[in-house]
Amino acid sequence: MARFSNGPDHIRRRALALSLLDSVGDLREAAFARTREIVAGFETFDVMAEIARPVPVGTLASALGLPDVSADVALVAAAYHPHVVPGAAAEAALGRLITACGAADELAAARIGLLVQACDATAGLIGNELFAWLSGKAVGQPVLATRRRIGGEDVTVPLAGTPFGAGPRACPGSRHANALATGVLAALRGFRLTAGETTWVSSPNLRMPAVLRVTRG
């Protein structure tokens, strides 16, 4: 992946990810439509489980020419954090993602990387914004730190005040993440928080709801 590369490898792999993102266009309307279709069958539900993760990933996967791989992406994303040791389920999910991409090459890595990195970050963007909107309590940015590889070692980089990073390694999908979040949030108008049922992710690098239940009306 580009983020764990340096020099020419980083430049080439980042350019590949950027070219993929340039091809998908505006994701807002697709995310809006996908969310509206899902919530039509619910009166009360957990936004994080039903919408915040599967909708952005599914929408982006479709735009990248892939089937809905959101369940496998969620398994890989959960094992992607520096404090987690990947298990057999995540390894199997990664294998299925490679198969869905058709090959184990840099193009597949770029597509999978975009989906995995979008999963929790965009879910957090949606969850934090919705919680703030419905409760009146600000939460802040969902991703507190990221990782880079320097001299063969993974290092943690704080993101205080720069939710999408900055410079040559800034998040390439910030515009797309905001479009996905905007579409989802627009489709969730008319819902309210279900009292006492919001819990928060226990993670050193994430600040976002683990469960965010809402009710129609």
Secondary structure, DSSP 8 states (H G I E B T S, - for coil): -GGG--HHHHHHHHHHHHHHHHTT---HHHHHHHHHHHHTT-SEEEHIIIIITHHHHHHHHHHTT----HHHHHHHHHT-STT----HHHHHHHHHHHHHHTSSSHHHHHHHHHHHHHHHHHHHHHHHHHHHHHHS-----SB-EEEEEETTEEEEEE-TT-TT--GGGS-TTHHHHHHHHHHHHHHTTTEEEEEEEEEE---SSB-SEEEEEEEE-
